[in-house]
Every structure is written in structure tokens, then in C-alpha cells.
Amino acid sequence: MAAALPMCYHGAISKRECEELLGKKNKDGAYLIRDSETIQGAMCLCVYKQRVVYTYRLLQTHTGNYTLMAAGGMKEIFFKSLDELVRHYKRKNQGLAVHLRHSVKRKTALLIQPRHAPEPSASPRQHRGVPEEDHDYENAPASEYVEVLPP
């Protein structure tokens, strides 16, 4: 079972939304974690200091550990959970622009729900007496398929 995500994790919010949330808090050391917009699977630890948001890339190893992408000369440290990583960077002088002090918590729970197959009764094709397996894509009015003609 996967570990619960910390309340400071906001998921797929944009850099701009992140900066707005941290700006509203307006406290040095305010922080949140969000998904990276540029690297799939990576996250960002965003920290506010003197009206500037510093962004640090968080990566998860194939073993499930988390690490802050280290700059030159910084030792890479691995953590078993995001909570453990946050606890570490709450201590002063750990390499961030400012130590983590004020968590910006998300307002709603993040739930990852499995995709469900559409209910059979929801199909308009069945109401017309056409079995769901009998696809007639060629005559479907809203078909996503495009007819390709030979040259």
C-alpha cells in the first residue's frame, strides 16, 4: 500500500498557481510540493523567501526513495517518504534558500481513483438495439476515425 501524500502536496498545479498560493501566505519559509510541469514523474519543492519562489526538483528512485536534485557540491540524500524529506529540510542550513517553516496545505483531499468501465446502460447504441461489440465506425456520426484513401 502506498504511503499517504503529505498535505503540502498539491498535485498538478501550475507554477503560476504555486506562486500565487505562496504569495498569499507571504511568509519566508512557506513551502509546498507540486508535480513538475516539465519532467513527467518528478515533483517540485517550492519555497518562498523575500517575495521570490525557489524551486527544487524532487525525484523518486526506482526503489521508491525521494531525493532533492543536488546542485554541484551538494551531497545527494535519500528519504523513504516525502514527510521524511520535509522534516529534514525544516532544519536550518540544509542547502535550501531558507529552511521549511510554513506548510501551504491543499484544501481538498487528492484521491487517485481507478478508471471504471462505462455503464452498459449509458451507451446510446444499446438503446437502438445495436450490441456494444458490433462497432460500425464507418457510419458513426461522431467517429474519431478518419478514412484514408490510397494515393
C-alpha positions in Angstrom: 0.0 0.0 0.0 1.4 3.4 -1.0 2.1 5.9 1.7 -0.2 8.9 2.1 0.9 12.1 0.4 1.6 15.0 2.8 -1.0 17.8 3.0 1.6 20.2 1.5 1.4 18.2 -1.8 -0.8 20.0 -4.3 -0.5 17.7 -7.3 -0.6 19.1 -10.8 -0.9 22.8 -10.1 0.9 25.2 -12.4 4.0 27.2 -11.5 1.8 30.3 -11.5 -0.8 28.8 -9.2 2.0 27.8 -6.9 3.5 31.3 -6.8 0.0 32.7 -6.0 -0.5 30.3 -3.1 2.9 31.0 -1.6 2.5 34.8 -2.2 -0.8 34.7 -0.3 1.0 33.1 2.6 3.7 35.8 2.3 6.0 34.3 4.9 9.6 33.4 4.5 9.9 29.6 4.6 6.4 28.9 3.3 6.5 25.8 1.1 4.5 23.3 -0.9 5.2 20.4 -3.2 3.7 20.1 -6.7 4.1 18.0 -9.8 6.7 19.2 -12.2 5.4 20.7 -15.4 8.4 19.8 -17.5 9.6 16.4 -16.2 7.0 13.6 -16.0 7.1 11.8 -12.7 9.2 14.5 -11.0 7.9 16.9 -8.4 9.0 20.3 -7.2 9.6 21.6 -3.7 8.7 25.3 -3.9 9.9 27.6 -1.1 9.1 31.3 -0.6 11.7 33.8 0.6 11.5 37.6 0.4 8.9 37.6 -2.4 10.8 35.0 -4.5 9.8 31.4 -5.0 12.7 29.0 -5.1 12.0 25.7 -6.9 13.9 22.5 -6.2 13.4 19.3 -8.2 12.3 16.2 -6.3 12.9 12.8 -7.9 11.8 9.3 -6.8 14.2 6.5 -7.3 13.2 3.1 -8.7 13.3 1.8 -5.1 10.7 4.4 -4.0 13.1 6.7 -2.2 12.9 10.5 -2.7 15.8 12.9 -3.2 16.3 16.6 -3.9 18.2 17.0 -7.2 21.5 18.1 -5.9 23.5 21.1 -7.3 27.2 20.9 -7.7 29.0 20.1 -4.4 25.7 19.2 -2.6 25.6 15.7 -1.3 22.6 13.7 -2.5 20.4 12.5 0.4 17.7 9.8 0.1 14.5 9.7 2.1 11.9 6.9 2.5 8.9 9.4 2.3 8.1 12.9 1.4 7.3 13.6 5.0 10.8 12.5 6.0 12.3 14.8 3.3 10.2 17.7 4.6 11.3 17.0 8.2 14.9 17.1 7.1 14.7 20.4 5.3 12.9 22.0 8.2 16.3 22.1 9.9 18.4 25.1 9.2 21.4 25.1 6.9 20.5 22.1 4.8 21.2 23.7 1.4 17.9 25.5 0.6 17.5 29.2 0.2 15.6 29.1 3.5 14.6 26.2 5.8 11.0 25.0 5.5 8.8 26.7 8.1 5.2 27.2 6.9 3.4 24.4 5.1 0.8 25.6 2.5 -1.8 22.8 2.8 -4.1 21.8 0.0 -7.8 22.4 0.7 -9.1 19.1 -0.7 -8.0 15.5 -0.5 -6.3 14.1 -3.5 -7.7 10.8 -4.5 -6.4 8.6 -7.2 -9.4 6.7 -8.4 -9.2 3.7 -10.8 -10.8 4.2 -14.1 -14.2 2.5 -14.3 -15.7 1.0 -17.5 -18.7 2.9 -18.7 -22.0 1.5 -17.5 -23.6 -0.6 -20.2 -26.9 1.3 -19.8 -25.1 4.6 -20.6 -24.5 3.5 -24.2 -26.8 5.2 -26.7 -26.0 2.3 -29.2 -27.7 -0.2 -26.9 -30.8 1.8 -26.8 -31.1 1.5 -30.6 -30.8 -2.3 -30.3 -27.2 -2.5 -31.6 -24.9 -4.6 -29.4 -21.9 -2.8 -27.9 -19.5 -5.3 -29.5 -20.9 -4.6 -33.0 -19.0 -1.4 -33.8 -19.8 0.3 -37.0 -17.2 3.0 -37.1 -17.7 3.8 -40.7 -21.2 5.0 -40.1 -20.7 6.5 -36.7 -21.6 10.3 -36.9 -19.1 11.3 -34.2 -16.3 8.9 -35.1 -12.7 9.8 -34.3 -11.5 7.6 -37.1 -10.5 9.2 -40.4 -10.9 7.4 -43.7 -7.6 7.1 -45.5 -7.7 6.7 -49.3 -4.9 5.2 -51.3 -2.9 7.6 -53.4 
